């Protein structure tokens, strides 16, 4: 199963990423690739038992739109 997430952006930054469905069978690298119209945002995954429990924004980036 693929994970389903929702982004919260305000003032052009990514403030949080909510996990709506943690998916299954995730292992290994906990980094997140964020693709959008802004730059610099980074995040990491908290994976337990192959399921994404939460996504931690480590840099909110800038110039992202909703």
PyMOL Python script that loads the backbone (N, CA, C, O; Angstrom):
from pymol import cmd

cmd.read_pdbstr("""\
ATOM      1  N   UNK A   1       0.833  -1.194   0.000  1.00  0.00           N
ATOM      2  CA  UNK A   1       0.000   0.000   0.000  1.00  0.00           C
ATOM      3  C   UNK A   1       0.869   1.244   0.000  1.00  0.00           C
ATOM      4  O   UNK A   1       1.894   1.292   0.679  1.00  0.00           O
ATOM      5  N   UNK A   2       0.458   2.255  -0.763  1.00  0.00           N
ATOM      6  CA  UNK A   2       1.141   3.528  -0.736  1.00  0.00           C
ATOM      7  C   UNK A   2       0.569   4.390   0.379  1.00  0.00           C
ATOM      8  O   UNK A   2      -0.611   4.296   0.715  1.00  0.00           O
ATOM      9  N   UNK A   3       1.428   5.231   0.946  1.00  0.00           N
ATOM     10  CA  UNK A   3       0.988   6.153   1.978  1.00  0.00           C
ATOM     11  C   UNK A   3       0.222   7.307   1.350  1.00  0.00           C
ATOM     12  O   UNK A   3       0.426   7.637   0.182  1.00  0.00           O
ATOM     13  N   UNK A   4      -0.651   7.912   2.124  1.00  0.00           N
ATOM     14  CA  UNK A   4      -1.404   9.089   1.703  1.00  0.00           C
ATOM     15  C   UNK A   4      -1.136  10.184   2.723  1.00  0.00           C
ATOM     16  O   UNK A   4      -1.315   9.972   3.923  1.00  0.00           O
ATOM     17  N   UNK A   5      -0.704  11.361   2.255  1.00  0.00           N
ATOM     18  CA  UNK A   5      -0.373  12.451   3.162  1.00  0.00           C
ATOM     19  C   UNK A   5      -1.084  13.726   2.731  1.00  0.00           C
ATOM     20  O   UNK A   5      -1.596  13.828   1.616  1.00  0.00           O
ATOM     21  N   UNK A   6      -1.103  14.697   3.645  1.00  0.00           N
ATOM     22  CA  UNK A   6      -1.690  16.006   3.378  1.00  0.00           C
ATOM     23  C   UNK A   6      -0.709  17.060   3.873  1.00  0.00           C
ATOM     24  O   UNK A   6      -0.235  16.986   5.007  1.00  0.00           O
ATOM     25  N   UNK A   7      -0.404  18.043   3.025  1.00  0.00           N
ATOM     26  CA  UNK A   7       0.520  19.117   3.389  1.00  0.00           C
ATOM     27  C   UNK A   7      -0.237  20.327   3.906  1.00  0.00           C
ATOM     28  O   UNK A   7      -1.312  20.657   3.405  1.00  0.00           O
ATOM     29  N   UNK A   8       0.328  20.991   4.913  1.00  0.00           N
ATOM     30  CA  UNK A   8      -0.210  22.252   5.401  1.00  0.00           C
ATOM     31  C   UNK A   8       0.829  23.321   5.111  1.00  0.00           C
ATOM     32  O   UNK A   8       1.934  23.280   5.652  1.00  0.00           O
ATOM     33  N   UNK A   9       0.480  24.282   4.256  1.00  0.00           N
ATOM     34  CA  UNK A   9       1.398  25.363   3.923  1.00  0.00           C
ATOM     35  C   UNK A   9       0.793  26.697   4.336  1.00  0.00           C
ATOM     36  O   UNK A   9      -0.397  26.946   4.142  1.00  0.00           O
ATOM     37  N   UNK A  10       1.632  27.543   4.905  1.00  0.00           N
ATOM     38  CA  UNK A  10       1.239  28.918   5.202  1.00  0.00           C
ATOM     39  C   UNK A  10       2.429  29.814   4.914  1.00  0.00           C
ATOM     40  O   UNK A  10       3.573  29.438   5.171  1.00  0.00           O
ATOM     41  N   UNK A  11       2.170  30.960   4.398  1.00  0.00           N
ATOM     42  CA  UNK A  11       3.222  31.939   4.103  1.00  0.00           C
ATOM     43  C   UNK A  11       4.339  31.358   3.257  1.00  0.00           C
ATOM     44  O   UNK A  11       5.488  31.783   3.375  1.00  0.00           O
ATOM     45  N   UNK A  12       4.016  30.380   2.395  1.00  0.00           N
ATOM     46  CA  UNK A  12       5.001  29.836   1.477  1.00  0.00           C
ATOM     47  C   UNK A  12       5.906  28.763   2.039  1.00  0.00           C
ATOM     48  O   UNK A  12       6.828  28.317   1.356  1.00  0.00           O
ATOM     49  N   UNK A  13       5.663  28.335   3.276  1.00  0.00           N
ATOM     50  CA  UNK A  13       6.476  27.277   3.876  1.00  0.00           C
ATOM     51  C   UNK A  13       5.626  26.044   4.138  1.00  0.00           C
ATOM     52  O   UNK A  13       4.407  26.136   4.281  1.00  0.00           O
ATOM     53  N   UNK A  14       6.275  24.895   4.197  1.00  0.00           N
ATOM     54  CA  UNK A  14       5.564  23.667   4.550  1.00  0.00           C
ATOM     55  C   UNK A  14       5.636  23.525   6.066  1.00  0.00           C
ATOM     56  O   UNK A  14       6.696  23.245   6.624  1.00  0.00           O
ATOM     57  N   UNK A  15       4.509  23.720   6.717  1.00  0.00           N
ATOM     58  CA  UNK A  15       4.467  23.718   8.174  1.00  0.00           C
ATOM     59  C   UNK A  15       4.342  22.318   8.750  1.00  0.00           C
ATOM     60  O   UNK A  15       4.930  22.020   9.790  1.00  0.00           O
ATOM     61  N   UNK A  16       3.585  21.460   8.089  1.00  0.00           N
ATOM     62  CA  UNK A  16       3.446  20.090   8.574  1.00  0.00           C
ATOM     63  C   UNK A  16       2.977  19.197   7.438  1.00  0.00           C
ATOM     64  O   UNK A  16       2.425  19.658   6.439  1.00  0.00           O
ATOM     65  N   UNK A  17       3.214  17.908   7.623  1.00  0.00           N
ATOM     66  CA  UNK A  17       2.744  16.898   6.684  1.00  0.00           C
ATOM     67  C   UNK A  17       2.034  15.844   7.521  1.00  0.00           C
ATOM     68  O   UNK A  17       2.662  15.124   8.297  1.00  0.00           O
ATOM     69  N   UNK A  18       0.723  15.764   7.355  1.00  0.00           N
ATOM     70  CA  UNK A  18      -0.084  14.808   8.116  1.00  0.00           C
ATOM     71  C   UNK A  18      -0.190  13.491   7.353  1.00  0.00           C
ATOM     72  O   UNK A  18      -0.408  13.484   6.142  1.00  0.00           O
ATOM     73  N   UNK A  19      -0.036  12.393   8.061  1.00  0.00           N
ATOM     74  CA  UNK A  19      -0.182  11.068   7.466  1.00  0.00           C
ATOM     75  C   UNK A  19      -1.649  10.656   7.584  1.00  0.00           C
ATOM     76  O   UNK A  19      -2.161  10.475   8.688  1.00  0.00           O
ATOM     77  N   UNK A  20      -2.316  10.509   6.451  1.00  0.00           N
ATOM     78  CA  UNK A  20      -3.716  10.081   6.434  1.00  0.00           C
ATOM     79  C   UNK A  20      -3.819   8.565   6.377  1.00  0.00           C
ATOM     80  O   UNK A  20      -4.754   7.978   6.922  1.00  0.00           O
ATOM     81  N   UNK A  21      -2.848   7.928   5.712  1.00  0.00           N
ATOM     82  CA  UNK A  21      -2.754   6.470   5.629  1.00  0.00           C
ATOM     83  C   UNK A  21      -1.277   6.143   5.571  1.00  0.00           C
ATOM     84  O   UNK A  21      -0.590   6.584   4.650  1.00  0.00           O
ATOM     85  N   UNK A  22      -0.768   5.383   6.526  1.00  0.00           N
ATOM     86  CA  UNK A  22       0.658   5.105   6.641  1.00  0.00           C
ATOM     87  C   UNK A  22       1.202   4.087   5.665  1.00  0.00           C
ATOM     88  O   UNK A  22       2.407   3.840   5.645  1.00  0.00           O
ATOM     89  N   UNK A  23       0.340   3.485   4.848  1.00  0.00           N
ATOM     90  CA  UNK A  23       0.810   2.503   3.889  1.00  0.00           C
ATOM     91  C   UNK A  23       1.371   1.261   4.568  1.00  0.00           C
ATOM     92  O   UNK A  23       1.155   1.056   5.763  1.00  0.00           O
ATOM     93  N   UNK A  24       2.087   0.434   3.817  1.00  0.00           N
ATOM     94  CA  UNK A  24       2.690  -0.784   4.370  1.00  0.00           C
ATOM     95  C   UNK A  24       4.011  -1.074   3.681  1.00  0.00           C
ATOM     96  O   UNK A  24       4.276  -0.592   2.580  1.00  0.00           O
ATOM     97  N   UNK A  25       4.830  -1.863   4.344  1.00  0.00           N
ATOM     98  CA  UNK A  25       6.081  -2.400   3.815  1.00  0.00           C
ATOM     99  C   UNK A  25       7.152  -1.354   3.517  1.00  0.00           C
ATOM    100  O   UNK A  25       7.970  -1.554   2.619  1.00  0.00           O
ATOM    101  N   UNK A  26       7.163  -0.245   4.252  1.00  0.00           N
ATOM    102  CA  UNK A  26       8.224   0.743   4.096  1.00  0.00           C
ATOM    103  C   UNK A  26       9.425   0.326   4.933  1.00  0.00           C
ATOM    104  O   UNK A  26       9.281  -0.072   6.089  1.00  0.00           O
ATOM    105  N   UNK A  27      10.599   0.420   4.344  1.00  0.00           N
ATOM    106  CA  UNK A  27      11.846   0.091   5.040  1.00  0.00           C
ATOM    107  C   UNK A  27      12.944   1.028   4.567  1.00  0.00           C
ATOM    108  O   UNK A  27      12.770   1.764   3.596  1.00  0.00           O
ATOM    109  N   UNK A  28      14.065   0.995   5.253  1.00  0.00           N
ATOM    110  CA  UNK A  28      15.257   1.691   4.767  1.00  0.00           C
ATOM    111  C   UNK A  28      15.256   3.183   4.975  1.00  0.00           C
ATOM    112  O   UNK A  28      14.938   3.677   6.057  1.00  0.00           O
ATOM    113  N   UNK A  29      15.618   3.905   3.914  1.00  0.00           N
ATOM    114  CA  UNK A  29      15.837   5.347   3.948  1.00  0.00           C
ATOM    115  C   UNK A  29      14.618   6.076   4.500  1.00  0.00           C
ATOM    116  O   UNK A  29      13.490   5.841   4.066  1.00  0.00           O
ATOM    117  N   UNK A  30      14.860   6.966   5.464  1.00  0.00           N
ATOM    118  CA  UNK A  30      13.749   7.692   6.071  1.00  0.00           C
ATOM    119  C   UNK A  30      13.628   9.116   5.543  1.00  0.00           C
ATOM    120  O   UNK A  30      12.843   9.904   6.072  1.00  0.00           O
ATOM    121  N   UNK A  31      14.398   9.460   4.503  1.00  0.00           N
ATOM    122  CA  UNK A  31      14.298  10.817   3.959  1.00  0.00           C
ATOM    123  C   UNK A  31      13.093  10.928   3.040  1.00  0.00           C
ATOM    124  O   UNK A  31      12.617   9.935   2.490  1.00  0.00           O
ATOM    125  N   UNK A  32      12.608  12.152   2.881  1.00  0.00           N
ATOM    126  CA  UNK A  32      11.431  12.428   2.060  1.00  0.00           C
ATOM    127  C   UNK A  32      11.841  13.381   0.948  1.00  0.00           C
ATOM    128  O   UNK A  32      12.523  14.373   1.206  1.00  0.00           O
ATOM    129  N   UNK A  33      11.440  13.098  -0.271  1.00  0.00           N
ATOM    130  CA  UNK A  33      11.682  14.003  -1.392  1.00  0.00           C
ATOM    131  C   UNK A  33      10.429  14.839  -1.580  1.00  0.00           C
ATOM    132  O   UNK A  33       9.348  14.305  -1.831  1.00  0.00           O
ATOM    133  N   UNK A  34      10.577  16.163  -1.458  1.00  0.00           N
ATOM    134  CA  UNK A  34       9.446  17.071  -1.591  1.00  0.00           C
ATOM    135  C   UNK A  34       9.568  17.785  -2.933  1.00  0.00           C
ATOM    136  O   UNK A  34      10.550  18.483  -3.188  1.00  0.00           O
ATOM    137  N   UNK A  35       8.563  17.604  -3.785  1.00  0.00           N
ATOM    138  CA  UNK A  35       8.556  18.198  -5.112  1.00  0.00           C
ATOM    139  C   UNK A  35       7.416  19.204  -5.165  1.00  0.00           C
ATOM    140  O   UNK A  35       6.282  18.884  -4.807  1.00  0.00           O
ATOM    141  N   UNK A  36       7.710  20.408  -5.606  1.00  0.00           N
ATOM    142  CA  UNK A  36       6.681  21.431  -5.711  1.00  0.00           C
ATOM    143  C   UNK A  36       7.246  22.683  -6.331  1.00  0.00           C
ATOM    144  O   UNK A  36       8.332  22.667  -6.909  1.00  0.00           O
ATOM    145  N   UNK A  37       6.509  23.771  -6.210  1.00  0.00           N
ATOM    146  CA  UNK A  37       6.931  25.016  -6.827  1.00  0.00           C
ATOM    147  C   UNK A  37       7.853  25.852  -5.937  1.00  0.00           C
ATOM    148  O   UNK A  37       8.337  26.897  -6.370  1.00  0.00           O
ATOM    149  N   UNK A  38       8.103  25.414  -4.714  1.00  0.00           N
ATOM    150  CA  UNK A  38       9.020  26.097  -3.822  1.00  0.00           C
ATOM    151  C   UNK A  38      10.361  25.389  -3.780  1.00  0.00           C
ATOM    152  O   UNK A  38      10.634  24.499  -4.586  1.00  0.00           O
ATOM    153  N   UNK A  39      11.198  25.794  -2.827  1.00  0.00           N
ATOM    154  CA  UNK A  39      12.523  25.186  -2.705  1.00  0.00           C
ATOM    155  C   UNK A  39      12.907  24.981  -1.250  1.00  0.00           C
ATOM    156  O   UNK A  39      12.421  25.677  -0.358  1.00  0.00           O
ATOM    157  N   UNK A  40      13.785  24.016  -1.028  1.00  0.00           N
ATOM    158  CA  UNK A  40      14.451  23.858   0.250  1.00  0.00           C
ATOM    159  C   UNK A  40      13.765  23.049   1.321  1.00  0.00           C
ATOM    160  O   UNK A  40      14.377  22.792   2.358  1.00  0.00           O
ATOM    161  N   UNK A  41      12.529  22.634   1.130  1.00  0.00           N
ATOM    162  CA  UNK A  41      11.839  21.876   2.174  1.00  0.00           C
ATOM    163  C   UNK A  41      12.415  20.466   2.283  1.00  0.00           C
ATOM    164  O   UNK A  41      12.689  19.813   1.276  1.00  0.00           O
ATOM    165  N   UNK A  42      12.592  20.013   3.513  1.00  0.00           N
ATOM    166  CA  UNK A  42      13.054  18.651   3.771  1.00  0.00           C
ATOM    167  C   UNK A  42      12.248  18.058   4.910  1.00  0.00           C
ATOM    168  O   UNK A  42      11.702  18.779   5.745  1.00  0.00           O
ATOM    169  N   UNK A  43      12.180  16.731   4.933  1.00  0.00           N
ATOM    170  CA  UNK A  43      11.444  16.037   5.986  1.00  0.00           C
ATOM    171  C   UNK A  43      12.002  14.627   6.134  1.00  0.00           C
ATOM    172  O   UNK A  43      12.711  14.132   5.258  1.00  0.00           O
ATOM    173  N   UNK A  44      11.674  13.993   7.249  1.00  0.00           N
ATOM    174  CA  UNK A  44      12.078  12.605   7.463  1.00  0.00           C
ATOM    175  C   UNK A  44      10.878  11.807   7.969  1.00  0.00           C
ATOM    176  O   UNK A  44       9.917  12.359   8.504  1.00  0.00           O
ATOM    177  N   UNK A  45      10.965  10.495   7.782  1.00  0.00           N
ATOM    178  CA  UNK A  45       9.871   9.597   8.150  1.00  0.00           C
ATOM    179  C   UNK A  45      10.129   8.927   9.486  1.00  0.00           C
ATOM    180  O   UNK A  45      11.275   8.636   9.828  1.00  0.00           O
ATOM    181  N   UNK A  46       9.083   8.684  10.232  1.00  0.00           N
ATOM    182  CA  UNK A  46       9.106   7.837  11.425  1.00  0.00           C
ATOM    183  C   UNK A  46       8.337   6.579  11.024  1.00  0.00           C
ATOM    184  O   UNK A  46       7.110   6.600  10.921  1.00  0.00           O
ATOM    185  N   UNK A  47       9.078   5.465  10.796  1.00  0.00           N
ATOM    186  CA  UNK A  47       8.489   4.216  10.327  1.00  0.00           C
ATOM    187  C   UNK A  47       8.521   3.185  11.449  1.00  0.00           C
ATOM    188  O   UNK A  47       9.566   2.957  12.058  1.00  0.00           O
ATOM    189  N   UNK A  48       7.386   2.567  11.718  1.00  0.00           N
ATOM    190  CA  UNK A  48       7.295   1.519  12.729  1.00  0.00           C
ATOM    191  C   UNK A  48       6.585   0.326  12.097  1.00  0.00           C
ATOM    192  O   UNK A  48       5.458   0.447  11.618  1.00  0.00           O
ATOM    193  N   UNK A  49       7.245  -0.816  12.100  1.00  0.00           N
ATOM    194  CA  UNK A  49       6.642  -2.022  11.546  1.00  0.00           C
ATOM    195  C   UNK A  49       6.258  -1.895  10.085  1.00  0.00           C
ATOM    196  O   UNK A  49       5.279  -2.500   9.647  1.00  0.00           O
ATOM    197  N   UNK A  50       7.025  -1.107   9.315  1.00  0.00           N
ATOM    198  CA  UNK A  50       6.757  -0.936   7.897  1.00  0.00           C
ATOM    199  C   UNK A  50       5.695   0.090   7.563  1.00  0.00           C
ATOM    200  O   UNK A  50       5.377   0.293   6.392  1.00  0.00           O
ATOM    201  N   UNK A  51       5.135   0.751   8.589  1.00  0.00           N
ATOM    202  CA  UNK A  51       4.064   1.734   8.397  1.00  0.00           C
ATOM    203  C   UNK A  51       4.593   3.123   8.772  1.00  0.00           C
ATOM    204  O   UNK A  51       5.235   3.286   9.809  1.00  0.00           O
ATOM    205  N   UNK A  52       4.321   4.122   7.923  1.00  0.00           N
ATOM    206  CA  UNK A  52       4.720   5.490   8.235  1.00  0.00           C
ATOM    207  C   UNK A  52       3.811   6.013   9.344  1.00  0.00           C
ATOM    208  O   UNK A  52       2.598   6.122   9.168  1.00  0.00           O
ATOM    209  N   UNK A  53       4.414   6.333  10.488  1.00  0.00           N
ATOM    210  CA  UNK A  53       3.656   6.844  11.627  1.00  0.00           C
ATOM    211  C   UNK A  53       3.504   8.356  11.586  1.00  0.00           C
ATOM    212  O   UNK A  53       2.444   8.898  11.898  1.00  0.00           O
ATOM    213  N   UNK A  54       4.593   9.034  11.190  1.00  0.00           N
ATOM    214  CA  UNK A  54       4.547  10.492  11.086  1.00  0.00           C
ATOM    215  C   UNK A  54       5.662  10.964  10.177  1.00  0.00           C
ATOM    216  O   UNK A  54       6.630  10.245   9.928  1.00  0.00           O
ATOM    217  N   UNK A  55       5.511  12.181   9.686  1.00  0.00           N
ATOM    218  CA  UNK A  55       6.525  12.819   8.851  1.00  0.00           C
ATOM    219  C   UNK A  55       6.937  14.103   9.560  1.00  0.00           C
ATOM    220  O   UNK A  55       6.105  14.959   9.860  1.00  0.00           O
ATOM    221  N   UNK A  56       8.232  14.219   9.819  1.00  0.00           N
ATOM    222  CA  UNK A  56       8.773  15.360  10.560  1.00  0.00           C
ATOM    223  C   UNK A  56       9.397  16.338   9.576  1.00  0.00           C
ATOM    224  O   UNK A  56      10.346  15.988   8.874  1.00  0.00           O
ATOM    225  N   UNK A  57       8.870  17.577   9.515  1.00  0.00           N
ATOM    226  CA  UNK A  57       9.434  18.613   8.655  1.00  0.00           C
ATOM    227  C   UNK A  57      10.715  19.110   9.331  1.00  0.00           C
ATOM    228  O   UNK A  57      10.673  19.634  10.444  1.00  0.00           O
ATOM    229  N   UNK A  58      11.860  18.939   8.646  1.00  0.00           N
ATOM    230  CA  UNK A  58      13.143  19.362   9.203  1.00  0.00           C
ATOM    231  C   UNK A  58      13.581  20.723   8.667  1.00  0.00           C
ATOM    232  O   UNK A  58      14.422  21.386   9.274  1.00  0.00           O
ATOM    233  N   UNK A  59      13.010  21.147   7.525  1.00  0.00           N
ATOM    234  CA  UNK A  59      13.234  22.485   6.987  1.00  0.00           C
ATOM    235  C   UNK A  59      11.965  22.858   6.216  1.00  0.00           C
ATOM    236  O   UNK A  59      11.595  22.146   5.282  1.00  0.00           O
ATOM    237  N   UNK A  60      11.288  23.951   6.580  1.00  0.00           N
ATOM    238  CA  UNK A  60      10.018  24.280   5.932  1.00  0.00           C
ATOM    239  C   UNK A  60      10.153  24.839   4.510  1.00  0.00           C
ATOM    240  O   UNK A  60       9.152  24.971   3.806  1.00  0.00           O
ATOM    241  N   UNK A  61      11.370  25.167   4.084  1.00  0.00           N
ATOM    242  CA  UNK A  61      11.575  25.700   2.746  1.00  0.00           C
ATOM    243  C   UNK A  61      10.942  27.055   2.568  1.00  0.00           C
ATOM    244  O   UNK A  61      10.608  27.726   3.544  1.00  0.00           O
ATOM    245  N   UNK A  62      10.772  27.471   1.298  1.00  0.00           N
ATOM    246  CA  UNK A  62      10.183  28.775   1.008  1.00  0.00           C
ATOM    247  C   UNK A  62       9.543  28.782  -0.372  1.00  0.00           C
ATOM    248  O   UNK A  62       9.884  27.971  -1.233  1.00  0.00           O
ATOM    249  N   UNK A  63       8.622  29.695  -0.568  1.00  0.00           N
ATOM    250  CA  UNK A  63       7.954  29.961  -1.841  1.00  0.00           C
ATOM    251  C   UNK A  63       7.080  28.829  -2.345  1.00  0.00           C
ATOM    252  O   UNK A  63       6.913  28.678  -3.555  1.00  0.00           O
ATOM    253  N   UNK A  64       6.517  28.026  -1.446  1.00  0.00           N
ATOM    254  CA  UNK A  64       5.552  26.984  -1.844  1.00  0.00           C
ATOM    255  C   UNK A  64       4.158  27.589  -1.870  1.00  0.00           C
ATOM    256  O   UNK A  64       3.825  28.425  -1.030  1.00  0.00           O
ATOM    257  N   UNK A  65       3.345  27.173  -2.828  1.00  0.00           N
ATOM    258  CA  UNK A  65       1.954  27.614  -2.873  1.00  0.00           C
ATOM    259  C   UNK A  65       1.064  26.459  -2.432  1.00  0.00           C
ATOM    260  O   UNK A  65       1.513  25.316  -2.355  1.00  0.00           O
ATOM    261  N   UNK A  66      -0.178  26.756  -2.147  1.00  0.00           N
ATOM    262  CA  UNK A  66      -1.118  25.736  -1.675  1.00  0.00           C
ATOM    263  C   UNK A  66      -1.467  24.750  -2.742  1.00  0.00           C
ATOM    264  O   UNK A  66      -2.248  23.830  -2.501  1.00  0.00           O
TER     265      UNK A  66
END
""", "prot")
cmd.dss("prot")
cmd.show_as("cartoon", "prot")
cmd.util.cbc("prot")
cmd.orient("prot")
